[in-house]
């Protein structure tokens, strides 16, 4: 059994010590060492390794090891990169640590507002919201220089110009906003636009819905699109991958996420093993997941593990747009409402065809423009004639 404040281990790596030497014990600390806890329980231990679930004792919070403000530890400068030494000794529980890693927040920079300075979920979410290039470091003044040397965000009293209404962002918007900002800043986005002739596919979709009307399942164009995307990803596996440092991790499974609009913001449910499911099965699962999302009952594991994402605005409108890649994926497909256009295959004769706009955003570190153009062209060919997916 050890008492609070007693040093039991000093760990030094090959590079440097992760913490400063402990200061001489105060008389109060010596008394705590000499007197065992009254209830007989072991006092909290200092977390000494990554992923430790042990929390830092409250009396050690007064003088925590000062994190070195490197690029990797300043919030908003790197995605999911933290200073492990400061992260390990932060006063936070397992659930909060997991959330911090998911949001790429270095706990060493977070000021805890919980009991005795404990870091709680709201502290991490608040830091994630501010974790973007241009966000001021914790403890710095609003006018201080920022990570990318940007000007501080302007402070304006909007009410002096007219009536205003202050509405707090929903939890989904706060978290997704921080992730989208990080993804947009960290990933070099390029978007390739193309059109797919879905005239015959739309006629087939109408026929299928007529045949399965009594089942209660409605097949949308997105259902066919998911199936066509899987076939295209099999042809171009680098799009079904993630970048891990200088290594490209190509996945041999096809879990397709789709953006679902809810009253509280966008969420991305995932259709797992879409390669093993038919269009009707995909349509049924999409309907179930979308309903759970609207009702706020979507579970975390139903939004994880995606390898490629589709963002569809088909039910709303628009032509083309630039969807933001859903890290750690390397590409995302955006689709808008299909429209009838005069199309001439040879420049001589033209006919009315139903054209579906495609917008493919890709990570230029992994994929070049020619590869993206080939991806879109191949996908358009599958949508024009779904029989090609059997080849």
N, C-alpha and C positions, 0 to 999 in steps of 0.2 A: 504494500500500500504506500502511496506517495501523497503528499499534500500539495495544494495549489501553490504554484510559484517555484517549486523545487525543480532544478535542472536535472534531467535524467539522461539526456543525450544531446550531443552536439554533432551534427552531421555535416561533413564537408565533401563537396564533389571534387572532380579533377580540376574544375575551372575556378571555383570560388566558394566561399561559405555562403549558405543560403540565409543565414541570420547572424546578427551581430552577437558577440560574446555577452553572456548574461552579466548584468550589473550585480554588485555585491548585494546580498540579501539584506533587506531592511529588518529592523527588530521585529516588526509585525510579521514579516514573512518567516523569520526564524521561529517565532512562537507557533506559527501554523505548521512548520515542519516538525516541531517537537511534540505537537499535540495532534493525535490522529483524529479524523472526522468522527463526530459523536455517533452518527448513525451507522458507522462501520462500513459505509460504502466507499468504493474507490473514487477518488477525485477525478475530475475530467483530465484527459491527457492532451498534450499538444499534438495536433496532426503533423506527421513528419513525412508523409509521402503523398503523391498525387492520388486522388480518389479516396483519401481517408475520410471516414464518416465522423471522426472525433472532432469536437468543437474546441476552440481555444478558451481557456479559463478567462473569466471576466477580468481578473486582476492583471493579466498579461496584456490586456488591450490598451493599457495606458501608454505603453511604449512599444508598439509593434515594429517589426523590422521594416524599414522604409523601402518601398518598392522602387527599383531603379526606373526612371521614366524613359525607357527605351521605346522605339517604335512599336515593339510587340506588346508593350504593356499599356500604352496610351489608348483609352477607349476610342473606337471608331477608326483606327488606322489599319487594323488587320482583322480578318474574319476568323472567329473561333481560335484566336491565338492569345494566350494569356501568359503572364509571368507566373510560372508554377510555384516559385518560392513564396510569393505573397499570396497566391491563391490557396496554397496548402494551409497556411496559418490563419486565414480569415475566419472570423467568428460567425459561422453559418452552418446550418444543418444539411443533411444529404439532399433533400428535395430542392433546396435553394441552390446548392452547388450544381446539381444536374441542370436546373433552369439556366444558371449562369453560363454553363458550357454550351447549351443549345443556342443561347443568344449571343455567344461570343463576348461575354462581359468578364473582365478581370476583377475578381472580388477584392483584390488588393487596393482598388481605387474606390470601392464602394463604402460610403459612410452608413453604418447601420443605425436604424432608428428603433430597433426592437429593444427588449429588456436588456439592460447592461451593454448596450451597443451591438446587440446581435443583428446580423443582416437578415432581413425578411424578404419575401417575394416582391413586395412593392418597391423595395430599394433597388433590386435587380432590374425590374421592369422600367423604373424611372431612369436608371442608368442606360439601359438599352435604347430607350427613346432618345436620349441625348447622345448616344454613341454614334457619332457620324463625323466625318471631316468637317471642321468648322465648329464642332461642339467644344466648349471650354472645359479644360481639365478640372477635375474636382479640386476645390480649394482656390482656384484662380479667379480673378475678377472678370466681370463680363467683357471688359475691353482688352483682356490679355491676348497675346498672340496665340493662335490656335495651331493644331497639328500640321495643317497645310498652309499656315500663314494667311488664312482668310480673315476678312473683316468679321467682327462679331455681328450676330444677327440683330437687325434693327429693332429697337424698342419703341413702339408707337402706341399712344393713347388714342385708340380708334373712336372712343366715345365722344371725343371733342369735335368730331366731324359729323356725327349723327347717331341715331339709335343703334345699339348692338345687342346681341344675345350671346353669352358665353356658354358653350356646350362642351363638356369634357368628352374626349375621345373614348370610345368603347375599348375594352381590354383587347379585343381582337385587332382593332385598328392600331392600338399602341404597339403591340407586339409585331404585327405584320408590317407596320410602317418602318420600324427599326430594321427588320430583316430586309425589306425591299430597298431601303436606303443603302444598307451595307452591300447588298448584291449589285446595285447599280454602280456604286463607287468602286468596288473591288474587281468586278468582272468587265473586261473590255467587250461591250456589246456591239454586235453588228446585226442588222436585220435584212433578210432577203425576202422580197415580195414576189408572189406569183399568183396565177389563177388556175383553178381546176374546173374542168367541164363536168358538172354533176347532173346533166340533163337526164340521162338514162338512170342514174342512181336514184334521183329523186322520184322518178316514176316507179322504180322498183320498191322504194321505201313506202310509197303510198299503198301499193299492192300488199306489201307485207303487213302493214297496220290494219288493212281491211280484213286480212285473213286471221289475224290474232286479236281481233277486236274484243272478243268475249273473255280473253285472258286478263284484261285490265292493264296490259303492258303496252306502252307506246314507244315505238322505235323512232328516235330522232336522228338527224344527220350526224350528230356527234357520236352516236353509237357506231355508225359505219366508219367514222373518221378514226375512232380509237383503234378499230380493227386494222384499218389501212396504215395507221402510224406504226403499229407493231410490225407489220410486214416490211415497212420501210426501215425501221430500226434494225431488223434482222439483216437487211441489205447493207446498211451503213452503221455498224456496231459502235463506232466512235461517238455517235450521238447518244448512245445508251450507256454513258460512262460518267465518271467523276474524276476530277483532278485532285490528286493527293500529293502536294509538293511538286516534285518533278516526275511523278508516276501517274499514268493514266489507268484508272481501275475500270475495266470494261466488264459490265455485268451480264451474266448469262440468264437473267430473268427479266421479265418485262412487266413492271408495275406502272400503270399510267395514271397520273393525277389529272384532275379536271377542276377548274376554278368554279366554285359554287357561290352564287350571290345570296347573301343572307341580310336580314335587317341590321346586323351589327358589323357587316363588312364581309370581305371575301375570305373563304376558306378553301382548302384544296384536299378533298377526299381522294383516296387512291383505289383504283381498280387493280387488285392483285392478280398476277398470272393471267393477264388479258390475252395472252397467246393461246391459252387453253379454253377460252370461253367463246361461245358464239355471239353473234350480234344481239340476239334477243336476250340472252343471259346478261350481257353487258348492259343493255337498256334497263333491265329489271334492277340490277345492282346499282346503277346510277340513280334511278328513281328513289331507291331506299336510302342511299347515302345522302342525296340532296335533301330529302325530308328530314333526316336526322340533323343535318347542318342548319336548316331553317329553324328547327325546334331547339337548337343549342344543345343537342344530345350526342353530337359526334365525339367519339372517343379518340384520345391522342394516337393510339396505334392505327386508327383508320385514316390518319393523315400522314403516316410515316412510311418510309421505304420506297417512295416513288423514284423512278428512273427517268421519266420524261413527263412533261406537263403540257396540257392543252388549255388555253384560255379562249373561250368561245363567247363572242358578242352577237351571235347569230340571231338571238331572239330580240335584240335591241336595235341594231343597225350598224352604221359605219362602213368603211371600206377597208383601210389598212391601218395598222398601229404597230407600236414597238412594245411587245410584252417584255417584262423584266424576268430574267432567268431565275428559277427557283433553286438556289444553291442547296446542296452541292451538285446539282445537275449541270449539264453543259449546254442545254438548249431548251427552248420552249416554243410551242407553236400557237400563234394567235389566228383565229378565224372570225370573219364577220358575216353579215347577212349576204346570202347569195343573191345575184341580180341577173336579169335577162339582158343579154348583150348581142349585138350583131357581130358574129365571128366569121371570118373568111379563112379557110385553111390554105387556099392557093392564091389569094389576091384577086380572084376573078368572081367567085360567087360567095355570097354570105348568107348565113341563116341565124335564126334566133337560138341562142344556147344559154342555159342556166349556168352562170359562172360563180364559183366560190372563191373569195379572196383568201389567200394564205399569207401569213406573216411569220417567218421563222427567225427568231433571235438566237444567236449562237455565241459561244465563248470563243473569241478569236485566238486565244492561247492554245486551243485544242483543234479548232476547225477553221479552215480557210474559206474564202468566198466561193471558190469553185466547188468545194464539197457541199456547202449549203445549197448552192444552185442545183446540184445533182440530186440532193435529198428532196427538195421541193418539186423538182421535175418528176422524179420517180413517184412521189406521193400523189401528184396530180394524175399521173398515168393510172395508178391503182384506183383512184376515185372515179376516173372516167370509165373504167371497166374493171369491176371488182373480181372478175374471173382471173385476172393476172395474179391475184394473191395466191392462187393455187399452184402457180408455176414455181 
